[in-house]
Amino acid sequence: MDTAAIEEIFEPLGPVSVRRMFGGKGIYHRGLIIALEFSDEEILLKADSVSAPEFQGAGSRQWTYEGKKGKPVAMPYWTVPDEALDDPDIMVKWLRLAYEAAMRSKKQDFST
C-alpha cells in the first residue's frame, strides 16, 4: 500500500507519517507509532491491556510470530475490525483507540 492510501485511511484521525520498518511500514501520529502495515497490505493497529478486549470483541486478530523456542509471541498490534474497513466514521473509533494506547505506552516509558 502506498503512502497516499495509508494517509487516506488515517485521515479521520489527522495527519500521519509513514516510515519503512520490519519489511513493512510504521505509521505515526503526533510522533507516536500507532500502526504497522506489512507487505500483504494488512494494517495492524496498536492496542494495550485497556483496548485489546475491544479489538478482540470486534473479531480482530492479534499479531503473533514464532519465538526462538517455537512458542508464539504476541505483539501489541491487532487487525482492523471488518466493520471499520469501509466506514470512516467507524474507523476513527479504532484509530483513536490505537493512538490512546500509544499515549499510555509513552507514559509508562517515562514512569520507569
Backbone torsions as a table, in degrees:
resi	resn	phi	psi	omega
1	MET	NA	134.5	-178.6
2	ASP	-83.6	166.9	-175.6
3	THR	-58.9	-39.3	-179.6
4	ALA	-62.6	-40.0	178.8
5	ALA	-66.2	-40.5	177.9
6	ILE	-64.3	-45.7	179.4
7	GLU	-59.4	-36.7	179.1
8	GLU	-66.2	-42.3	178.9
9	ILE	-61.3	-40.9	-175.4
10	PHE	-89.1	-0.9	-177.6
11	GLU	-53.5	-38.4	179.1
12	PRO	-60.5	-24.4	179.2
13	LEU	-84.6	-36.3	-176.1
14	GLY	133.1	-174.0	-176.3
15	PRO	-63.9	142.6	175.3
16	VAL	-128.6	159.0	170.7
17	SER	-117.0	149.8	-175.5
18	VAL	-123.4	128.5	-179.4
19	ARG	-130.6	142.6	177.7
20	ARG	-69.0	137.8	175.1
21	MET	-168.1	151.2	175.1
22	PHE	50.2	34.3	-178.0
23	GLY	73.0	11.3	178.8
24	GLY	-143.5	-139.8	-178.9
25	LYS	-138.7	142.7	171.0
26	GLY	-97.5	138.0	-178.9
27	ILE	-114.7	123.7	-173.5
28	TYR	-117.3	143.2	173.9
29	HIS	-131.0	124.8	-177.9
30	ARG	52.8	39.0	175.9
31	GLY	82.7	-0.5	-178.9
32	LEU	-112.9	137.4	177.7
33	ILE	-73.1	126.6	-177.6
34	ILE	-121.3	-11.3	-177.3
35	ALA	-161.8	163.0	174.5
36	LEU	-127.6	151.2	173.0
37	GLU	-132.3	128.9	-178.2
38	PHE	-107.6	173.8	-174.8
39	SER	-58.8	-22.0	177.8
40	ASP	-84.3	10.4	176.6
41	GLU	64.3	25.7	176.0
42	GLU	-95.9	130.5	178.0
43	ILE	-95.1	134.4	177.7
44	LEU	-118.3	128.8	-178.3
45	LEU	-99.1	143.1	179.5
46	LYS	-67.8	139.4	175.6
47	ALA	-142.1	169.1	177.2
48	ASP	-144.0	-169.1	-176.5
49	SER	-63.0	-24.4	178.5
50	VAL	-77.1	-45.5	-173.1
51	SER	-97.0	-19.5	-178.0
52	ALA	-56.5	-39.9	177.8
53	PRO	-59.5	-32.8	177.2
54	GLU	-67.6	-42.6	177.3
55	PHE	-62.0	-46.3	179.9
56	GLN	-60.7	-43.9	179.6
57	GLY	-63.4	-25.2	179.6
58	ALA	-89.9	4.2	177.6
59	GLY	87.8	10.7	177.8
60	SER	-71.9	157.8	176.6
61	ARG	-110.8	137.8	177.3
62	GLN	-82.9	141.4	178.2
63	TRP	-73.8	126.2	174.3
64	THR	-131.6	156.6	173.1
65	TYR	-140.1	163.2	-178.6
66	GLU	-81.9	120.9	-179.9
67	GLY	-76.7	-179.2	-176.3
68	LYS	-59.9	-33.0	-178.3
69	LYS	-96.7	16.1	177.9
70	GLY	81.2	2.9	179.0
71	LYS	-92.9	144.9	178.9
72	PRO	-68.3	139.7	176.7
73	VAL	-112.5	120.5	-179.1
74	ALA	-87.4	132.3	177.9
75	MET	-105.8	158.7	-175.8
76	PRO	-83.2	42.4	179.9
77	TYR	-131.3	137.7	-175.3
78	TRP	-128.4	150.8	176.0
79	THR	-65.8	155.4	176.9
80	VAL	-71.6	131.1	177.1
81	PRO	-57.8	140.1	-177.7
82	ASP	-52.4	-40.3	-176.6
83	GLU	-62.0	-21.7	-176.8
84	ALA	-89.7	-15.9	-172.6
85	LEU	-62.7	-31.2	-177.2
86	ASP	-114.8	11.1	-176.4
87	ASP	-136.8	104.1	-178.8
88	PRO	-58.7	-30.7	179.3
89	ASP	-67.1	-33.9	176.4
90	ILE	-81.2	-39.3	-178.8
91	MET	-58.1	-39.2	-176.1
92	VAL	-60.9	-32.9	176.3
93	LYS	-58.4	-47.0	-176.9
94	TRP	-71.2	-35.4	176.6
95	LEU	-65.1	-40.1	177.6
96	ARG	-65.6	-39.8	177.2
97	LEU	-60.7	-39.9	178.7
98	ALA	-64.7	-43.5	179.2
99	TYR	-65.4	-42.0	178.1
100	GLU	-61.9	-38.8	176.6
101	ALA	-64.0	-40.2	177.6
102	ALA	-64.2	-39.3	177.9
103	MET	-64.1	-44.4	178.7
104	ARG	-63.9	-38.2	178.6
105	SER	-63.3	-41.2	178.7
106	LYS	-63.1	-42.8	179.3
107	LYS	-62.5	-39.3	178.8
108	GLN	-65.4	-37.8	179.7
109	ASP	-60.3	-37.8	-177.2
110	PHE	-82.3	-18.8	-176.7
111	SER	-87.0	-6.5	-179.2
112	THR	-93.4	NA	NA
